[in-house]
Amino acid sequence: MSGDKVDLSQIRGDWDFHSRYVCNAMEQTLKRTNKYWKELKKASRKKDQVPIEGPLMDEFIEACMQTRAITDDFLMLADCQPSAKPKAGAKKKPASKPAKSKAAKKSGKKTPKKGGGKK
């Protein structure tokens, strides 16, 4: 899946489709990996060991390698994820004004500046 160079402009066109595709591929590969692991454990002759040779181990290793390759696809999707666009008709909130102190609000007067008064 991630062995060849991928034209990122093609992914940008339908990022959601590719994201769903990669997620589905990961789910299926993880199911297959778990299936082979359980079969290896059943085929074990000793507790807490699995047979390290044979066609079943080869299938398990292949599934693990494919899982690792799919993680590269997630990284690639993260690199080319489109930015969130604001919804049409959404208004921006105006910048808030600096808050006055409680005393200034009650008296209705502006707060005096320091150091510039009459003596």
Backbone bond lengths (Angstrom), bond angles and torsions (degrees), N, CA, C in turn:
res aa  C-N    CA-C-N  psi(-1)  N-CA   C-N-CA  omega(-1)  CA-C   N-CA-C  phi
1 M - - - 1.450 - - 1.521 110.51 -
2 S 1.339 118.57 -45.65 1.447 119.20 -177.23 1.520 112.10 -107.33
3 G 1.327 117.93 16.78 1.447 122.19 -178.30 1.517 113.21 -72.69
4 D 1.312 118.76 -38.78 1.457 122.73 -178.52 1.520 110.24 -91.09
5 K 1.343 114.37 158.99 1.459 118.98 173.68 1.521 108.83 -66.48
6 V 1.322 116.57 136.40 1.452 121.49 -177.84 1.521 108.59 -110.45
7 D 1.321 115.82 134.89 1.457 121.56 177.01 1.532 107.53 -77.43
8 L 1.344 116.32 104.42 1.464 120.83 -175.56 1.523 112.65 -63.15
9 S 1.314 118.03 -26.34 1.464 119.55 179.56 1.527 110.44 -64.94
10 Q 1.334 117.10 -30.52 1.461 119.99 177.27 1.528 110.46 -69.12
11 I 1.325 117.23 -37.98 1.464 120.59 179.85 1.520 110.26 -69.29
12 R 1.318 116.80 -39.98 1.460 119.72 -179.55 1.531 110.94 -58.38
13 G 1.324 116.73 -29.74 1.458 120.30 -178.74 1.513 112.69 -64.93
14 D 1.315 118.29 -36.88 1.459 120.72 -179.84 1.525 109.13 -141.73
15 W 1.325 115.57 65.17 1.454 122.74 -175.61 1.527 111.41 -59.97
16 D 1.328 117.85 -41.55 1.474 120.88 -178.15 1.525 111.33 -62.03
17 F 1.329 117.42 -41.35 1.460 120.87 178.08 1.532 110.29 -59.61
18 H 1.321 116.57 -47.52 1.460 120.33 -177.98 1.531 111.31 -67.52
19 S 1.319 116.87 -35.48 1.460 119.97 177.66 1.523 110.91 -63.40
20 R 1.326 116.46 -44.74 1.474 119.95 177.55 1.521 111.03 -64.00
21 Y 1.323 116.92 -39.08 1.466 121.99 179.59 1.530 110.54 -61.43
22 V 1.334 116.72 -46.97 1.463 120.60 -178.85 1.526 110.70 -66.52
23 C 1.325 117.49 -40.22 1.475 120.39 177.83 1.520 111.05 -61.94
24 N 1.325 117.23 -43.04 1.454 120.90 178.44 1.534 110.88 -64.96
25 A 1.322 116.85 -41.87 1.463 120.43 178.50 1.528 110.91 -61.95
26 M 1.332 116.98 -39.89 1.465 120.29 178.51 1.524 110.63 -65.67
27 E 1.330 117.53 -44.35 1.468 120.44 179.39 1.524 111.58 -59.70
28 Q 1.325 117.13 -45.49 1.460 120.99 -178.72 1.534 111.39 -66.14
29 T 1.324 116.12 -40.14 1.463 119.76 -179.63 1.528 110.78 -68.86
30 L 1.327 117.54 -38.80 1.467 119.99 177.53 1.527 111.22 -65.79
31 K 1.332 117.05 -38.83 1.470 119.86 176.30 1.526 110.39 -60.30
32 R 1.335 115.65 -45.07 1.459 120.18 -179.45 1.528 110.97 -64.81
33 T 1.331 116.89 -41.37 1.467 121.39 178.24 1.526 110.53 -60.71
34 N 1.333 116.88 -46.07 1.468 120.72 179.65 1.523 111.58 -64.59
35 K 1.316 116.76 -38.08 1.462 121.08 178.67 1.527 110.16 -61.27
36 Y 1.337 116.70 -47.90 1.461 120.46 -179.92 1.531 111.09 -65.31
37 W 1.313 117.13 -37.51 1.463 120.09 179.98 1.533 110.35 -63.75
38 K 1.325 116.14 -44.49 1.474 119.43 178.07 1.527 110.84 -62.29
39 E 1.331 117.21 -40.62 1.464 120.42 178.42 1.521 111.24 -65.58
40 L 1.331 117.20 -37.64 1.464 120.23 176.56 1.531 111.08 -63.61
41 K 1.328 116.53 -41.36 1.463 119.54 179.60 1.529 111.30 -65.74
42 K 1.343 116.64 -36.92 1.469 119.97 177.49 1.526 110.97 -66.98
43 A 1.323 116.96 -34.69 1.455 121.29 -177.78 1.530 112.49 -79.34
44 S 1.307 116.80 -2.84 1.461 121.20 -176.90 1.528 111.17 -68.67
45 R 1.329 115.31 142.89 1.463 120.57 175.70 1.518 111.15 -93.72
46 K 1.350 116.46 -23.19 1.459 121.21 -179.48 1.525 109.24 -122.66
47 K 1.330 115.19 150.92 1.464 120.73 179.78 1.536 109.97 -64.99
48 D 1.313 115.83 140.96 1.475 124.03 177.48 1.530 113.37 62.55
49 Q 1.318 117.31 26.63 1.460 121.49 174.16 1.517 108.84 -135.55
50 V 1.323 115.47 158.54 1.459 121.17 174.29 1.521 107.96 -129.77
51 P 1.330 118.02 153.61 1.466 119.52 175.83 1.528 109.69 -65.65
52 I 1.321 116.25 129.10 1.468 119.50 -174.10 1.516 113.05 -94.64
53 E 1.311 117.48 -1.53 1.463 121.14 177.41 1.513 109.54 -129.91
54 G 1.301 115.12 155.43 1.448 120.14 176.29 1.510 112.55 121.45
55 P 1.334 115.55 170.73 1.468 120.13 -176.45 1.534 112.86 -64.89
56 L 1.324 117.62 -32.74 1.468 120.06 179.87 1.534 110.50 -66.89
57 M 1.329 116.42 -42.48 1.463 119.73 177.32 1.525 110.43 -65.50
58 D 1.323 116.86 -37.07 1.471 120.23 176.97 1.529 111.12 -61.45
59 E 1.329 116.90 -42.25 1.473 121.19 177.82 1.530 110.86 -64.98
60 F 1.323 116.11 -41.12 1.468 120.55 179.03 1.528 110.47 -62.55
61 I 1.319 116.58 -45.85 1.467 120.48 -179.87 1.530 110.58 -63.24
62 E 1.323 117.41 -40.76 1.467 120.98 177.76 1.528 111.13 -61.56
63 A 1.324 116.49 -42.34 1.472 120.31 178.90 1.531 110.72 -64.59
64 C 1.322 116.99 -39.25 1.468 120.37 177.53 1.527 110.99 -64.29
65 M 1.310 116.46 -40.80 1.466 120.52 179.28 1.532 110.90 -65.74
66 Q 1.317 117.22 -38.34 1.467 120.01 177.67 1.526 110.70 -67.51
67 T 1.341 116.81 -37.04 1.461 119.96 176.95 1.517 110.12 -61.14
68 R 1.316 116.55 -42.93 1.454 121.11 179.31 1.532 110.81 -63.84
69 A 1.313 117.04 -39.15 1.467 120.65 179.74 1.528 111.16 -65.43
70 I 1.318 116.66 -35.47 1.472 120.00 -179.59 1.524 110.72 -68.52
71 T 1.331 118.00 -30.14 1.466 118.95 177.38 1.529 110.27 -62.48
72 D 1.327 117.27 -32.28 1.471 119.99 175.10 1.524 110.80 -63.69
73 D 1.323 116.50 -35.46 1.463 120.19 178.16 1.527 110.99 -65.80
74 F 1.331 117.02 -36.10 1.472 119.47 176.05 1.525 110.45 -63.80
75 L 1.320 116.93 -41.61 1.466 120.04 178.52 1.524 111.15 -63.80
76 M 1.328 116.27 -39.85 1.461 120.84 178.61 1.538 110.02 -64.55
77 L 1.337 116.55 -41.56 1.467 119.58 178.32 1.527 110.89 -63.46
78 A 1.319 116.57 -38.35 1.468 119.79 179.03 1.526 110.70 -63.48
79 D 1.337 116.61 -37.19 1.469 120.51 -179.92 1.517 112.98 -67.27
80 C 1.320 117.26 -30.57 1.468 118.93 -174.94 1.526 112.40 -113.27
81 Q 1.339 116.98 19.01 1.463 120.20 179.00 1.525 109.94 -65.83
82 P 1.319 116.41 129.95 1.466 118.81 179.16 1.527 110.73 -67.92
83 S 1.324 115.63 148.01 1.459 119.30 179.08 1.519 109.46 -74.15
84 A 1.321 115.11 153.61 1.458 120.30 179.93 1.521 109.25 -70.09
85 K 1.311 116.39 129.08 1.461 121.43 180.00 1.526 108.53 -97.24
86 P 1.339 117.92 141.14 1.461 118.73 176.64 1.524 110.74 -66.58
87 K 1.300 116.36 144.99 1.467 120.70 -179.98 1.523 110.44 -67.56
88 A 1.310 116.35 146.71 1.458 121.13 179.37 1.520 109.60 -64.28
89 G 1.292 117.15 134.30 1.455 121.35 178.34 1.525 113.01 87.88
90 A 1.307 118.10 -5.04 1.462 120.59 179.41 1.524 108.39 -76.43
91 K 1.321 115.98 133.28 1.455 120.88 -179.31 1.511 109.22 -101.09
92 K 1.322 114.61 143.44 1.453 119.34 175.73 1.511 108.95 -81.57
93 K 1.320 116.32 144.38 1.460 120.56 176.56 1.523 107.88 -77.27
94 P 1.349 116.77 140.14 1.460 118.50 177.58 1.521 109.68 -68.79
95 A 1.317 115.48 153.60 1.460 120.11 178.92 1.516 109.13 -63.57
96 S 1.314 116.68 137.17 1.465 120.15 -177.78 1.523 109.68 -77.64
97 K 1.334 115.44 148.02 1.449 121.72 178.56 1.521 108.30 -81.77
98 P 1.330 117.43 153.96 1.462 119.12 178.05 1.530 110.06 -63.31
99 A 1.295 116.01 139.93 1.465 121.06 -176.95 1.522 110.57 -75.71
100 K 1.343 115.63 141.03 1.459 121.29 175.79 1.518 108.26 -85.12
101 S 1.315 116.22 158.57 1.459 119.83 177.34 1.522 109.22 -70.65
102 K 1.329 116.91 159.27 1.467 121.46 -178.37 1.519 111.05 -62.16
103 A 1.317 117.66 -39.20 1.470 121.45 -178.76 1.522 110.32 -64.73
104 A 1.308 117.59 -40.04 1.461 121.50 -179.58 1.520 110.32 -68.35
105 K 1.324 117.52 -34.31 1.456 120.57 178.80 1.527 110.68 -67.52
106 K 1.336 117.42 -41.15 1.466 121.54 -178.15 1.521 111.47 -68.53
107 S 1.335 117.34 -44.14 1.463 120.03 -175.77 1.522 112.01 -81.77
108 G 1.284 116.82 -21.89 1.453 120.09 -178.89 1.514 112.14 78.75
109 K 1.328 117.87 2.99 1.459 122.26 -179.88 1.519 109.36 -96.78
110 K 1.316 113.38 157.24 1.445 118.81 174.77 1.522 108.82 -77.63
111 T 1.305 116.08 150.63 1.462 118.75 178.43 1.530 109.05 -73.97
112 P 1.345 116.69 135.31 1.475 119.76 -178.08 1.525 110.90 -71.45
113 K 1.336 113.60 150.59 1.452 119.88 175.78 1.501 109.15 -81.37
114 K 1.324 117.34 149.72 1.458 122.05 -178.62 1.512 110.56 -78.19
115 G 1.352 114.63 140.21 1.459 121.68 168.39 1.501 118.02 76.06
116 G 1.294 122.19 7.22 1.459 120.11 -176.35 1.524 113.03 -118.69
117 G 1.335 119.82 20.00 1.449 121.51 -174.24 1.518 113.80 -89.95
118 K 1.433 118.12 174.78 1.463 123.52 178.60 1.513 109.74 -76.13
119 K 1.388 114.15 155.46 1.475 119.80 177.77 1.471 111.22 -116.72
